[in-house]
Amino acid sequence: MQEIFSFLFETRTGLAVLFFGGIVIAALAAFVLEKRTNKMYVDRGPKKDGEDDGLFGGLF
């Protein structure tokens, strides 16, 4: 176990593995959460006249 921690935290290759592994885990989590959010909030189609764009709707 000591060899694994030594590799991960004391070598450049180990730090690269931690870095890119973190990116992959974050991307997978974002993908799963996006799928869940997409199911929860279904697209209701185009906006009707008079619907508000929200707090920053006129700025962008």
N, C-alpha and C positions, 0 to 999 in steps of 0.2 A: 504494500500500500504506500509505503514511503517513496518507492521509486516512481509511482504514478504521480504523486503530488510534486515530487522533485522535478519530473519531466514537465508537468503542466505549468508550474509557476517559476521555474528557474531557467528555462531554455526559450529561445526565440520561437522554435517550432511549437512548443507547448502553448505559448501565449497566442500564437496564430490559431492553433486548434481551438482554444477557448474563445477567441474573438469571433472566428467564423462560425463556430458552433452556436454562439449566442445570437448571431444574426439569423441563422437558420431557425433556431427555436422561436425567435421573435416573429419571423415571417410566417411560420406555421401557426402560431397563436393568433396572429392578425387574420390569417386566412380563415381559421375556424370561427373566430368571433365575427368576421364579416358575413360568413354564411348564416350564422345564428341571427345576426341583426337583419339580414335580408329577409329571412323567414318571418321575423317578428314585425317588421315594418314594410308592408307590401306597398309597391308603387301604385299610386292612385291615378296615374295618368297626368295629362297636362293640366296646368293651373287654369282656373276659370277667371274671367274678368273680375277685377276688384279684390282678388286674393292678395294678402300681404306677403312680401318676400322675407319678412323677418326684420330683425334689428338693423342689419347692415345691407338690406336689399337694394337701397338706392345708391350705395357707395361703390359697388363693384359692377 
